Amino acid sequence: MTDTASAEANGITARYRETDEERLLTFERDGRTAAVAQNVEGYAMLKVRPTVDGDELERYYGFDMALDHAAELLGVSAPDLPVPDDAADMGM
């Protein structure tokens, strides 16, 4: 598992990578983390977790809804989240 893309803005670091099972978009800000995961085929609902390996908190069809939840976990607003280009097509 290696990073394929990353982005930074507004004190937030975003990393996108793919494993054998999932596409993962993780965010980090001031020690807080949030993760958005989707199956590797890219057609299932998005899972929001507090960390990559954490328990699923919620599932969403839309990427914007998942980003809203991830932003809430970080204490920022969704437009503040940098999204690497490779992750821009997540969601259904």
N, CA, C and O atoms as a MOPAC input file, in Angstrom:
PM7 MOZYME 1SCF
protein

 N      0.86100 1    -1.16100 1     0.00000 1
 C      0.00000 1     0.00000 1     0.00000 1
 C      0.91300 1     1.23100 1     0.00000 1
 O      1.70700 1     1.42300 1     0.92100 1
 N      0.79300 1     2.04300 1    -1.01900 1
 C      1.59800 1     3.25600 1    -1.11400 1
 C      0.70800 1     4.42900 1    -1.47900 1
 O     -0.34100 1     4.27000 1    -2.10400 1
 N      1.15300 1     5.61200 1    -1.07200 1
 C      0.41900 1     6.81000 1    -1.45600 1
 C      0.51700 1     6.98700 1    -2.95800 1
 O      1.60100 1     6.87800 1    -3.53200 1
 N     -0.61000 1     7.25800 1    -3.59400 1
 C     -0.57500 1     7.55000 1    -5.01800 1
 C     -0.75900 1     9.03700 1    -5.27000 1
 O     -0.41100 1     9.54200 1    -6.33700 1
 N     -1.30800 1     9.73200 1    -4.28300 1
 C     -1.51400 1    11.17200 1    -4.44700 1
 C     -1.69000 1    11.80400 1    -3.07300 1
 O     -2.17000 1    11.17000 1    -2.13400 1
 N     -1.29500 1    13.05400 1    -2.97900 1
 C     -1.51200 1    13.78800 1    -1.73400 1
 C     -1.75200 1    15.25500 1    -2.05500 1
 O     -1.44000 1    15.73500 1    -3.14500 1
 N     -2.31000 1    15.94800 1    -1.08400 1
 C     -2.58000 1    17.37900 1    -1.23300 1
 C     -2.57300 1    18.00400 1     0.16000 1
 O     -2.88800 1    17.34900 1     1.15300 1
 N     -2.20800 1    19.28100 1     0.20800 1
 C     -2.21900 1    20.01200 1     1.47600 1
 C     -2.84500 1    21.37800 1     1.26700 1
 O     -2.60000 1    22.04500 1     0.26200 1
 N     -3.65500 1    21.78100 1     2.23200 1
 C     -4.27100 1    23.11600 1     2.23000 1
 C     -4.90900 1    23.34500 1     3.58700 1
 O     -5.37900 1    22.40700 1     4.23100 1
 N     -4.92200 1    24.58800 1     4.01100 1
 C     -5.61400 1    24.97900 1     5.23500 1
 C     -5.17100 1    24.17800 1     6.46100 1
 O     -5.97100 1    23.92200 1     7.36000 1
 N     -3.89300 1    23.78300 1     6.49500 1
 C     -3.37700 1    23.01300 1     7.61800 1
 C     -3.82300 1    21.56100 1     7.63100 1
 O     -3.67000 1    20.87300 1     8.64000 1
 N     -4.37400 1    21.09100 1     6.51800 1
 C     -4.88400 1    19.71900 1     6.40600 1
 C     -4.06300 1    18.98100 1     5.35000 1
 O     -3.80800 1    19.50600 1     4.26700 1
 N     -3.65800 1    17.76600 1     5.67800 1
 C     -2.96500 1    16.91600 1     4.71900 1
 C     -3.90700 1    15.79900 1     4.30200 1
 O     -4.48900 1    15.12400 1     5.15100 1
 N     -4.05900 1    15.60100 1     2.99800 1
 C     -4.89700 1    14.53300 1     2.45000 1
 C     -4.00300 1    13.56000 1     1.70000 1
 O     -3.10200 1    13.96500 1     0.96600 1
 N     -4.25900 1    12.28700 1     1.89200 1
 C     -3.51300 1    11.25200 1     1.17700 1
 C     -4.50300 1    10.25900 1     0.58000 1
 O     -5.44600 1     9.82500 1     1.24100 1
 N     -4.27000 1     9.90800 1    -0.67900 1
 C     -5.10900 1     8.92600 1    -1.36600 1
 C     -4.24000 1     7.73600 1    -1.72900 1
 O     -3.12000 1     7.89400 1    -2.21500 1
 N     -4.76300 1     6.55100 1    -1.49000 1
 C     -4.05200 1     5.33100 1    -1.88000 1
 C     -5.05100 1     4.21600 1    -2.10800 1
 O     -6.21300 1     4.30900 1    -1.71300 1
 N     -4.58200 1     3.16600 1    -2.75000 1
 C     -5.42200 1     2.00400 1    -2.99200 1
 C     -4.75700 1     0.77200 1    -2.39800 1
 O     -3.54600 1     0.58200 1    -2.51500 1
 N     -5.57000 1    -0.06100 1    -1.75800 1
 C     -5.11100 1    -1.35300 1    -1.26600 1
 C     -5.71400 1    -2.40700 1    -2.19200 1
 O     -6.32800 1    -2.07100 1    -3.20500 1
 N     -5.53900 1    -3.66300 1    -1.84900 1
 C     -6.14900 1    -4.72900 1    -2.64800 1
 C     -7.67500 1    -4.69500 1    -2.55900 1
 O     -8.36500 1    -5.15100 1    -3.47000 1
 N     -8.20500 1    -4.14400 1    -1.43800 1
 C     -9.64500 1    -4.13900 1    -1.23700 1
 C    -10.31000 1    -2.77700 1    -1.33500 1
 O    -11.48800 1    -2.69100 1    -1.68100 1
 N     -9.56500 1    -1.69400 1    -1.03100 1
 C    -10.21000 1    -0.39200 1    -0.90600 1
 C     -9.42900 1     0.75200 1    -1.53000 1
 O     -8.21000 1     0.70700 1    -1.69200 1
 N    -10.19900 1     1.78200 1    -1.87300 1
 C     -9.64400 1     3.09900 1    -2.19000 1
 C     -9.76300 1     3.89800 1    -0.90200 1
 O    -10.84000 1     3.94700 1    -0.30800 1
 N     -8.68600 1     4.52200 1    -0.46000 1
 C     -8.67200 1     5.22100 1     0.81900 1
 C     -8.25100 1     6.66700 1     0.65800 1
 O     -7.23600 1     6.96700 1     0.03000 1
 N     -9.02900 1     7.54500 1     1.22300 1
 C     -8.70000 1     8.96000 1     1.27500 1
 C     -8.64100 1     9.32400 1     2.75100 1
 O     -9.64900 1     9.25000 1     3.45300 1
 N     -7.47300 1     9.71500 1     3.21900 1
 C     -7.30900 1    10.04700 1     4.63400 1
 C     -6.95200 1    11.51600 1     4.78400 1
 O     -6.28100 1    12.10900 1     3.93900 1
 N     -7.41500 1    12.07500 1     5.87500 1
 C     -7.15200 1    13.47500 1     6.19400 1
 C     -6.53500 1    13.55000 1     7.58200 1
 O     -6.87800 1    12.76900 1     8.46900 1
 N     -5.61500 1    14.50500 1     7.76100 1
 C     -5.01100 1    14.72900 1     9.06800 1
 C     -4.89700 1    16.22000 1     9.31400 1
 O     -4.48900 1    16.98100 1     8.43600 1
 N     -5.26400 1    16.63100 1    10.53000 1
 C     -5.17100 1    18.03700 1    10.92800 1
 C     -4.99100 1    18.10100 1    12.43900 1
 O     -5.83100 1    17.60800 1    13.19200 1
 N     -3.91900 1    18.69500 1    12.86800 1
 C     -3.66900 1    18.90400 1    14.30200 1
 C     -3.90600 1    17.64800 1    15.14000 1
 O     -4.51600 1    17.71900 1    16.20700 1
 N     -3.43100 1    16.51600 1    14.66800 1
 C     -3.56600 1    15.26900 1    15.40800 1
 C     -4.89600 1    14.55900 1    15.23100 1
 O     -5.05200 1    13.42600 1    15.68600 1
 N     -5.84900 1    15.19500 1    14.58700 1
 C     -7.14000 1    14.56600 1    14.29300 1
 C     -7.05700 1    13.89500 1    12.93600 1
 O     -6.34400 1    14.36000 1    12.04700 1
 N     -7.78800 1    12.79700 1    12.77800 1
 C     -7.79900 1    12.09500 1    11.50100 1
 C     -9.22600 1    11.74200 1    11.09600 1
 O    -10.13500 1    11.67800 1    11.92400 1
 N     -9.38800 1    11.51700 1     9.81000 1
 C    -10.64800 1    11.03100 1     9.23900 1
 C    -10.29500 1    10.24400 1     7.99000 1
 O     -9.32200 1    10.55900 1     7.30500 1
 N    -11.07600 1     9.23300 1     7.69700 1
 C    -10.82400 1     8.41500 1     6.51000 1
 C    -12.13200 1     8.17400 1     5.76600 1
 O    -13.18700 1     7.98000 1     6.37000 1
 N    -12.03400 1     8.19100 1     4.44100 1
 C    -13.15400 1     7.85500 1     3.56900 1
 C    -12.69600 1     6.66500 1     2.73700 1
 O    -11.64700 1     6.72100 1     2.09500 1
 N    -13.47600 1     5.58700 1     2.74600 1
 C    -13.08700 1     4.36700 1     2.04100 1
 C    -14.19000 1     3.93000 1     1.08700 1
 O    -15.37800 1     4.14200 1     1.33300 1
 N    -13.75800 1     3.31100 1    -0.01100 1
 C    -14.68000 1     2.77100 1    -1.01300 1
 C    -14.05900 1     1.49700 1    -1.54600 1
 O    -12.83500 1     1.36900 1    -1.55200 1
 N    -14.88000 1     0.54100 1    -1.99800 1
 C    -14.27400 1    -0.67300 1    -2.53200 1
 C    -13.40100 1    -0.32900 1    -3.73700 1
 O    -13.59200 1     0.70700 1    -4.37400 1
 N    -12.46600 1    -1.18200 1    -4.03700 1
 C    -11.48200 1    -0.88100 1    -5.07500 1
 C    -12.11700 1    -0.74800 1    -6.46200 1
 O    -11.56000 1    -0.08200 1    -7.33500 1
 N    -13.26900 1    -1.37200 1    -6.66800 1
 C    -13.95400 1    -1.24000 1    -7.95100 1
 C    -14.57000 1     0.14000 1    -8.11300 1
 O    -14.87400 1     0.55700 1    -9.23100 1
 N    -14.75900 1     0.85500 1    -7.00100 1
 C    -15.23600 1     2.22500 1    -7.06300 1
 C    -16.72900 1     2.39800 1    -7.25400 1
 O    -17.16400 1     3.46000 1    -7.69900 1
 N    -17.53700 1     1.38300 1    -6.93000 1
 C    -18.97400 1     1.55800 1    -7.13500 1
 C    -19.79900 1     1.45000 1    -5.85900 1
 O    -21.00500 1     1.69300 1    -5.90500 1
 N    -19.21200 1     1.10000 1    -4.74100 1
 C    -19.97600 1     0.92800 1    -3.50600 1
 C    -20.09100 1     2.23900 1    -2.73000 1
 O    -19.44400 1     3.23700 1    -3.05000 1
 N    -20.92900 1     2.20200 1    -1.70700 1
 C    -21.08400 1     3.36500 1    -0.84100 1
 C    -19.75000 1     3.69300 1    -0.16200 1
 O    -18.89400 1     2.82700 1     0.01900 1
 N    -19.60000 1     4.95800 1     0.20500 1
 C    -18.40000 1     5.41800 1     0.88900 1
 C    -18.56500 1     5.21300 1     2.38600 1
 O    -19.62800 1     5.48700 1     2.94400 1
 N    -17.52700 1     4.73600 1     3.02500 1
 C    -17.53100 1     4.52000 1     4.47200 1
 C    -16.67400 1     5.60700 1     5.11400 1
 O    -15.55600 1     5.85900 1     4.66700 1
 N    -17.18000 1     6.24000 1     6.13900 1
 C    -16.40500 1     7.23500 1     6.87700 1
 C    -15.97800 1     6.59700 1     8.19200 1
 O    -16.78400 1     6.00300 1     8.90800 1
 N    -14.68000 1     6.73400 1     8.49200 1
 C    -14.09100 1     6.18000 1     9.70900 1
 C    -13.25800 1     7.25900 1    10.39700 1
 O    -12.82500 1     8.21100 1     9.74800 1
 N    -13.03300 1     7.12100 1    11.69100 1
 C    -12.17400 1     8.09500 1    12.35900 1
 C    -10.70500 1     7.91100 1    11.98700 1
 O     -9.92900 1     8.86500 1    12.03700 1
 N    -10.31800 1     6.69000 1    11.61400 1
 C     -8.96500 1     6.35700 1    11.15100 1
 C     -9.09600 1     5.31500 1    10.04900 1
 O    -10.18500 1     4.78400 1     9.82800 1
 N     -8.01300 1     5.02000 1     9.36400 1
 C     -8.06000 1     4.02700 1     8.29200 1
 C     -8.56300 1     2.68500 1     8.81100 1
 O     -9.38000 1     2.03300 1     8.16200 1
 N     -8.07800 1     2.27400 1     9.97300 1
 C     -8.44900 1     0.97500 1    10.53800 1
 C     -9.58900 1     1.05800 1    11.54400 1
 O     -9.95300 1     0.05000 1    12.14800 1
 N    -10.15300 1     2.24100 1    11.73200 1
 C    -11.21200 1     2.42700 1    12.72300 1
 C    -12.54000 1     1.83700 1    12.29200 1
 O    -12.72600 1     1.44000 1    11.14100 1
 N    -13.44900 1     1.79300 1    13.23800 1
 C    -14.79400 1     1.30000 1    12.95600 1
 C    -15.54100 1     2.28300 1    12.06800 1
 O    -15.39200 1     3.49900 1    12.19400 1
 N    -16.33900 1     1.73900 1    11.17700 1
 C    -17.15900 1     2.56500 1    10.29100 1
 C    -18.15800 1     3.37900 1    11.11400 1
 O    -18.85700 1     2.84300 1    11.97400 1
 N    -18.21200 1     4.67400 1    10.83600 1
 C    -19.15100 1     5.55100 1    11.52200 1
 C    -20.44900 1     5.72200 1    10.74500 1
 O    -21.53100 1     5.79300 1    11.32900 1
 N    -20.33000 1     5.78500 1     9.42400 1
 C    -21.50100 1     6.04200 1     8.57200 1
 C    -21.16200 1     5.67300 1     7.14000 1
 O    -19.98800 1     5.60400 1     6.77500 1
 N    -22.19200 1     5.43400 1     6.31800 1
 C    -22.02200 1     5.18500 1     4.87600 1
 C    -22.79700 1     6.23300 1     4.09700 1
 O    -23.86300 1     6.68500 1     4.51300 1
 N    -22.23400 1     6.60800 1     2.95700 1
 C    -22.86000 1     7.62800 1     2.10800 1
 C    -22.75100 1     7.22000 1     0.64400 1
 O    -21.77600 1     6.58800 1     0.23800 1
 N    -23.75900 1     7.58700 1    -0.14200 1
 C    -23.68700 1     7.40900 1    -1.58900 1
 C    -22.84400 1     8.51400 1    -2.20900 1
 O    -22.05300 1     8.25500 1    -3.11600 1
 N    -23.00300 1     9.72600 1    -1.73500 1
 C    -22.34800 1    10.87200 1    -2.34500 1
 C    -21.04000 1    11.25000 1    -1.67600 1
 O    -20.91900 1    11.21800 1    -0.45100 1
 N    -20.08300 1    11.60200 1    -2.48200 1
 C    -18.77100 1    12.02300 1    -2.00100 1
 C    -18.88300 1    13.28300 1    -1.15300 1
 O    -18.19200 1    13.42100 1    -0.14300 1
 N    -19.75200 1    14.19900 1    -1.56300 1
 C    -19.88900 1    15.45300 1    -0.80800 1
 C    -20.38100 1    15.20300 1     0.61300 1
 O    -19.93300 1    15.87000 1     1.54600 1
 N    -21.29100 1    14.26000 1     0.79000 1
 C    -21.78800 1    13.92600 1     2.13000 1
 C    -20.68500 1    13.29100 1     2.98000 1
 O    -20.56400 1    13.58300 1     4.17000 1
 N    -19.88800 1    12.42500 1     2.36500 1
 C    -18.77900 1    11.79500 1     3.08800 1
 C    -17.74300 1    12.84700 1     3.49100 1
 O    -17.19500 1    12.79500 1     4.59200 1
 N    -17.47800 1    13.80100 1     2.59400 1
 C    -16.52400 1    14.86400 1     2.91400 1
 C    -17.05400 1    15.75300 1     4.03800 1
 O    -16.28100 1    16.20300 1     4.88300 1
 N    -18.35300 1    16.01000 1     4.05800 1
 C    -18.94900 1    16.78500 1     5.15300 1
 C    -18.68400 1    16.11300 1     6.49200 1
 O    -18.31000 1    16.77000 1     7.46300 1
 N    -18.87900 1    14.80600 1     6.53800 1
 C    -18.67100 1    14.06600 1     7.78100 1
 C    -17.18500 1    14.05400 1     8.16500 1
 O    -16.84600 1    14.24400 1     9.33300 1
 N    -16.30500 1    13.83200 1     7.19000 1
 C    -14.86200 1    13.84700 1     7.46200 1
 C    -14.43400 1    15.21300 1     7.99300 1
 O    -13.64200 1    15.29800 1     8.93200 1
 N    -14.95200 1    16.26900 1     7.39800 1
 C    -14.62300 1    17.62000 1     7.84700 1
 C    -15.08900 1    17.83700 1     9.28700 1
 O    -14.37900 1    18.44700 1    10.08600 1
 N    -16.26800 1    17.34100 1     9.61100 1
 C    -16.78900 1    17.46000 1    10.97100 1
 C    -15.84400 1    16.78200 1    11.96900 1
 O    -15.59500 1    17.31400 1    13.05100 1
 N    -15.31800 1    15.60500 1    11.60300 1
 C    -14.37900 1    14.90200 1    12.47900 1
 C    -13.09600 1    15.70300 1    12.70600 1
 O    -12.46000 1    15.58700 1    13.75400 1
 N    -12.72400 1    16.51200 1    11.71800 1
 C    -11.50500 1    17.32700 1    11.82300 1
 C    -11.76500 1    18.70200 1    12.41500 1
 O    -10.82000 1    19.42400 1    12.73300 1
 N    -13.02800 1    19.07500 1    12.56800 1
 C    -13.36100 1    20.39000 1    13.09800 1
 C    -13.19800 1    21.51100 1    12.09500 1
 O    -12.87500 1    22.64000 1    12.46300 1
 N    -13.42500 1    21.19800 1    10.80500 1
 C    -13.33800 1    22.20100 1     9.73700 1
 C    -14.58500 1    22.09100 1     8.86500 1
 O    -15.44200 1    21.24200 1     9.10900 1
 N    -14.68600 1    22.94200 1     7.85500 1
 C    -15.79300 1    22.81600 1     6.90400 1
 C    -15.30900 1    22.05700 1     5.67000 1
 O    -14.12100 1    22.07400 1     5.35000 1
 N    -16.22400 1    21.40300 1     4.99200 1
 C    -15.87800 1    20.56400 1     3.84100 1
 C    -15.07200 1    21.29200 1     2.76600 1
 O    -14.14200 1    20.70000 1     2.21700 1
 N    -15.38800 1    22.56100 1     2.43600 1
 C    -14.58500 1    23.23800 1     1.40700 1
 C    -13.11200 1    23.42500 1     1.78800 1
 O    -12.27600 1    23.68500 1     0.92200 1
 N    -12.79300 1    23.29400 1     3.08100 1
 C    -11.40100 1    23.39900 1     3.51800 1
 C    -10.58000 1    22.15700 1     3.20700 1
 O     -9.35000 1    22.21100 1     3.21300 1
 N    -11.24700 1    21.03700 1     2.93600 1
 C    -10.53300 1    19.78600 1     2.71000 1
 C     -9.88500 1    19.76000 1     1.32900 1
 O    -10.56200 1    19.95900 1     0.32000 1
 N     -8.57700 1    19.51500 1     1.28100 1
 C     -7.93100 1    19.32800 1    -0.02500 1
 C     -8.22500 1    17.89900 1    -0.50300 1
 O     -8.12900 1    16.95500 1     0.28200 1
 N     -8.57200 1    17.73800 1    -1.75300 1
 C     -8.85500 1    16.41700 1    -2.30700 1
 C     -7.90600 1    16.16900 1    -3.47700 1
 O     -7.98600 1    16.86600 1    -4.48800 1
 N     -7.01100 1    15.19100 1    -3.35900 1
 C     -6.13200 1    14.86000 1    -4.48600 1
 C     -6.94700 1    14.48600 1    -5.71900 1
 O     -8.01800 1    13.89000 1    -5.60300 1
 N     -6.45100 1    14.82700 1    -6.87300 1
 C     -7.16700 1    14.55600 1    -8.12600 1
 C     -7.56900 1    13.08400 1    -8.28000 1
 O     -8.65000 1    12.78600 1    -8.78700 1
 N     -6.70000 1    12.16600 1    -7.84200 1
 C     -6.99800 1    10.74200 1    -7.97700 1
 C     -8.22500 1    10.30100 1    -7.19000 1
 O     -8.81800 1     9.26500 1    -7.48900 1
 N     -8.60900 1    11.09200 1    -6.17400 1
 C     -9.75100 1    10.73100 1    -5.33500 1
 C    -11.02400 1    11.47300 1    -5.73000 1
 O    -12.08000 1    11.22500 1    -5.14900 1
 N    -10.94900 1    12.36200 1    -6.68900 1
 C    -12.07800 1    13.23400 1    -7.03100 1
 C    -13.29500 1    12.47200 1    -7.56300 1
 O    -14.40200 1    13.01100 1    -7.55100 1
 N    -13.11900 1    11.23900 1    -8.02400 1
 C    -14.23900 1    10.48200 1    -8.59700 1
 C    -14.83800 1     9.48000 1    -7.61700 1
 O    -15.59600 1     8.60100 1    -8.02700 1
 N    -14.51500 1     9.59600 1    -6.33800 1
 C    -15.09100 1     8.67700 1    -5.35400 1
 C    -16.57900 1     8.97500 1    -5.18400 1
 O    -17.01500 1    10.10700 1    -5.39300 1
 N    -17.34100 1     7.98200 1    -4.81400 1
 C    -18.78100 1     8.14700 1    -4.64400 1
 C    -19.52300 1     7.52200 1    -5.80100 1
 O    -18.92600 1     7.08000 1    -6.78300 1
 N    -20.84500 1     7.49200 1    -5.66400 1
 C    -21.64800 1     6.82500 1    -6.70100 1
 C    -22.27500 1     7.83900 1    -7.62600 1
 O    -22.98600 1     7.46600 1    -8.55900 1

